[in-house]
Amino acid sequence: MAVLVGCTNDNEPVLDQVINQNEVNINQLKQIAASSGWRVSPKVEIGDRTTPLTEAEIKNFQEDLRSYSGYPRKEEREIEIVLVGNQYTFLLPFTSELITKATGGSTIVYATYGYCFGNTCNQVPIKVFYDLDENGNITYAFGGTSSDYNLWSKEGIECGFCNKLILYSTAYYECSWSNESVALTIWANQQTYWNWTGSISHSTSTSHKHFMITGSVNIKGGYTRFETEDVGEGAWSPIITTGI
């Protein structure tokens, strides 16, 4: 019993160190985001990282924030700090704010971006929310993409064919609708971890791309048509930076 108690006591400071260092790291990143004018989610994800942030990590995070600093109405978006493997990144998750008239619903559709031998990581999931009146006509809608087939999961899309992990998020979107159809234009972010084997520490490099998705979905008939267009890295449409 004495040995067992001794082991428990010895491990307790280590557990405290794990929790405290993770919280210190996330709070530091939150302060960086807040100083750039972003609202930050109060969530603190549990992680087992025991090492502090490196200067390179902080610099990359600041550069990412600068590349997204042109978003209009960014006060309406909330940055969330998430853990991918043992590395921190941020996402701009969507929060449903439906104003229900009679009934509401949602549907998941897909756009294709890039190439994948297994047709896995090139499938971009898009979730469309909508409200219907008493006649079944659309009265309100919006939509966006995220990083997983579960849409709001932060795990990302792992692709064994291409050996990479992909995170998707939406920078900005425009939406219009008729009685039956929802039309969307989405400016999306793609963050890729290359040579992914299940751990960030084994990933050799990362890359960021921005692309645009345009198309529509017929809520009643289920017909969809979406196209994608690469807009490079940091090359946003004027509407993103000026609202025009």
SVG drawing of the C-alpha trace seen along z (x, -y; Angstrom):
<svg xmlns="http://www.w3.org/2000/svg" viewBox="-49 -48 60 50">
<polyline fill="none" stroke="black" stroke-width="0.4" points="0.0,0.0 2.8,-2.4 4.3,-1.9 1.0,-2.4 0.3,-5.6 3.9,-6.8 3.3,-6.3 0.0,-8.2 1.7,-11.1 4.6,-11.2 2.3,-11.3 0.0,-14.0 2.4,-16.9 2.9,-15.5 -0.9,-15.5 -1.1,-19.1 1.8,-20.1 0.0,-18.5 -3.2,-20.4 -1.6,-23.7 0.8,-23.8 -2.0,-23.1 -4.1,-25.9 -1.1,-28.2 -0.6,-27.5 -4.2,-28.0 -4.6,-31.2 -1.5,-32.6 -2.9,-32.0 -6.2,-33.5 -4.5,-36.6 -2.8,-36.9 -6.1,-36.4 -7.9,-38.9 -5.2,-41.5 -5.9,-41.2 -9.6,-42.1 -11.1,-38.6 -13.6,-37.2 -12.3,-34.1 -14.3,-31.0 -14.0,-30.4 -13.6,-26.7 -10.3,-25.1 -9.8,-21.7 -8.1,-19.1 -4.7,-18.1 -1.7,-16.2 1.0,-18.6 3.6,-19.5 5.8,-21.8 5.4,-25.5 4.7,-27.2 7.7,-27.7 8.6,-31.0 7.9,-29.4 4.4,-28.3 3.6,-31.8 4.9,-33.4 2.9,-31.0 -0.3,-31.7 0.2,-35.4 0.7,-35.1 -2.5,-33.1 -4.4,-35.7 -3.0,-38.5 -4.1,-36.6 -7.7,-36.5 -7.7,-40.0 -9.6,-41.4 -12.8,-39.5 -15.8,-41.9 -17.9,-41.7 -15.3,-39.6 -16.8,-40.6 -19.6,-38.2 -17.1,-35.3 -15.5,-33.6 -12.1,-31.9 -11.8,-28.6 -8.4,-27.2 -8.2,-23.4 -5.6,-20.7 -4.7,-18.6 -2.4,-15.9 0.1,-17.8 -0.1,-21.1 -2.5,-24.0 -4.5,-25.6 -7.6,-27.8 -10.9,-27.4 -13.8,-29.7 -16.8,-27.5 -20.3,-28.3 -23.0,-28.6 -26.6,-28.0 -28.7,-31.1 -31.9,-29.9 -35.0,-32.1 -37.7,-29.3 -40.9,-30.3 -42.7,-26.9 -40.2,-24.1 -36.5,-24.0 -34.0,-21.6 -30.6,-21.1 -28.9,-19.0 -25.3,-18.0 -24.1,-18.3 -20.6,-18.0 -18.3,-20.0 -15.1,-18.5 -11.9,-20.4 -8.5,-19.1 -7.7,-15.5 -7.7,-12.4 -7.2,-8.8 -9.7,-7.5 -12.1,-10.3 -11.9,-11.0 -10.1,-14.2 -11.2,-16.1 -14.9,-15.9 -15.7,-19.2 -18.8,-18.8 -21.2,-21.7 -24.1,-22.0 -27.1,-24.1 -29.5,-25.3 -33.0,-26.5 -36.4,-27.5 -39.7,-26.7 -43.1,-28.5 -46.4,-26.7 -46.5,-26.0 -43.1,-24.4 -41.4,-27.3 -37.9,-28.5 -38.0,-31.7 -34.4,-31.8 -31.1,-29.9 -27.4,-29.9 -24.5,-27.4 -20.8,-26.8 -18.2,-24.1 -16.2,-22.6 -13.4,-20.0 -15.2,-16.7 -18.0,-14.6 -19.7,-15.2 -19.4,-18.9 -18.9,-20.4 -16.2,-17.9 -12.7,-19.4 -11.0,-16.0 -10.4,-16.8 -10.5,-14.5 -7.8,-11.8 -6.9,-10.4 -4.9,-7.1 -4.7,-7.4 -2.9,-10.7 -1.3,-10.5 -2.6,-13.8 -5.0,-15.4 -7.2,-18.3 -9.1,-20.9 -11.8,-23.0 -13.4,-26.2 -15.5,-29.0 -14.1,-32.5 -17.1,-34.2 -20.3,-33.3 -23.2,-34.8 -26.6,-33.2 -29.9,-33.7 -33.0,-31.5 -36.2,-30.9 -39.2,-28.8 -37.3,-25.6 -33.6,-26.3 -30.7,-27.8 -27.8,-29.4 -24.5,-29.7 -21.1,-31.3 -18.5,-30.2 -14.9,-31.4 -13.3,-28.5 -10.0,-27.7 -8.1,-24.5 -5.3,-23.6 -3.3,-20.5 -0.9,-18.4 1.3,-16.4 2.7,-12.9 0.1,-12.4 0.5,-9.1 -1.8,-10.0 0.5,-12.4 1.4,-16.1 4.9,-15.3 5.4,-13.0 3.8,-15.5 6.6,-16.9 4.9,-20.1 1.7,-22.1 0.0,-24.3 -2.9,-26.7 -5.1,-27.3 -8.2,-29.5 -10.9,-28.5 -14.4,-29.5 -17.5,-27.3 -20.5,-28.4 -23.7,-26.5 -27.2,-25.6 -29.2,-22.9 -32.9,-22.2 -34.3,-21.4 -37.4,-19.6 -35.9,-17.7 -32.5,-17.1 -30.7,-18.3 -27.3,-19.9 -24.7,-21.6 -21.5,-23.0 -18.3,-24.2 -15.0,-25.1 -12.3,-27.6 -8.8,-28.0 -8.0,-31.5 -4.5,-30.8 -3.0,-31.8 -4.1,-35.1 -5.8,-36.2 -9.3,-37.0 -12.1,-38.4 -12.7,-42.1 -15.9,-41.3 -13.8,-39.7 -11.7,-42.7 -13.9,-45.6 -17.4,-44.3 -17.9,-45.4"/>
</svg>
